[in-house]
Amino acid sequence: MISCYAFVAAHNIVSCEWFTYLLTSLMRTIQFYHTPSGRSPVEEFLDSLSDKHAQKIAWVLRLVERFDMIPKQYFKKLVGTEDLWEIRI
């Protein structure tokens, strides 16, 4: 992983603090559905997966959280919704 200081120097960014602010302000937050009783079917499903499959899902979730432009093969806005997105794995 590239250090903040190396990235800042390479891209003429003012400071690491600004870089950190920029990253955190652009990150999305992924929220899993919870039933009225508090269960999370998504988390239950993820817990049931093999390590290999769980690692791939974690990779795609980090991609969606961290990057502004996501390929449509991984991320798509659901038609007819205000702010509901589908993450495709």
C-alpha positions, 0 to 999 in steps of 0.5 A, spaced: 500 500 500 502 506 498 503 511 504 500 518 504 506 522 504 508 518 497 501 519 494 501 527 496 508 528 493 506 524 487 500 528 486 501 535 488 496 535 494 497 540 500 498 535 506 496 528 508 490 531 512 487 534 506 488 527 503 485 523 508 479 528 509 478 527 501 478 520 502 473 520 507 469 525 504 468 521 498 467 514 501 460 511 501 457 507 507 454 500 505 448 498 510 445 491 510 438 490 511 436 489 518 429 486 519 424 489 525 427 484 529 434 486 528 436 480 524 441 481 518 440 476 513 445 479 509 450 478 514 448 471 516 449 469 509 456 472 509 457 468 515 455 462 511 460 463 506 467 459 505 473 464 506 475 464 498 468 467 497 467 472 503 474 475 501 471 476 494 465 479 497 469 483 502 474 486 496 468 488 492 465 492 498 471 495 499 471 497 492 464 500 492 466 504 499 473 507 496 472 509 489 468 514 486 467 511 479 465 503 480 464 499 473 457 497 472 459 490 473 459 491 480 455 497 482 448 499 479 443 504 481 436 501 482 431 504 477 425 507 480 429 509 487 432 515 490 438 512 493 438 505 493 444 501 489 445 494 488 452 491 489 454 485 484 459 480 486 
